[in-house]
Amino acid sequence: MDKNRIEGAAKELKGTLKEAAGKLTGNQKLEAEGKADKTAGHVQSALGRGKDAVRDALK
């Protein structure tokens, strides 16, 4: 498993928590940051999945 998948999942979780905290407190900036973190984490996870697929195909 590529480290990007793990780091991406962590960023997604962090983003989800920030977004929820922003919604609870009415802080739109925090909510937007959470959404951005979730998106960045999703992209990083996808990159890791791609690297894993290439690595597996070369075996």
N, C-alpha and C positions, 0 to 999 in steps of 0.2 A: 504494500500500500504506500502510495506516494505521500510525502509529508504535506504537500499542498492540499490533499484531501482532508487531512486532519486539521490543519490550520484554517482551511476554508470553513469546515464545520464549526470550529470554535468562533470564527468571526460571525457566522450566521446566528449562532446562539447569542453572542454578545449583542448583535443587532436586534434580535427579537426582544431581548430584555430591555434594551434602551428604548425601543419603540413602545413597548408596553408601559414603561415608566413615564415616557413622554405623554402617552394618552391619559394615564392616571392623574398626572399632575397638570395636564393642560399645557405642557411645554412643547410647542410645535417644533422648536429647533431640535430638541432632544429626540423627538419622534422622527424627524427628517434624518437626523444622523443615524438613528437605528435602521431606518430603511436603506440608507446608503451602505451601512455596514453589512446588512443582510445581502444586498446585491453583490458587494465585493466578495463576500464569503462564498456566495453561490458560484461566481465566476472562477474563483480560485479552486473550488472543489471540482468544477468541470475541467479545469486545466489538469488537475491531478488525475482525474479519471481518464483523460486523454493520454497522459503520460503512461499510466498503467496499461492502457489498451495497446499502445505502441510497444511497450516493453514485453507484454505477453505475446504479441504477434511476432516479435523477433526471436522468441524462444524456440 
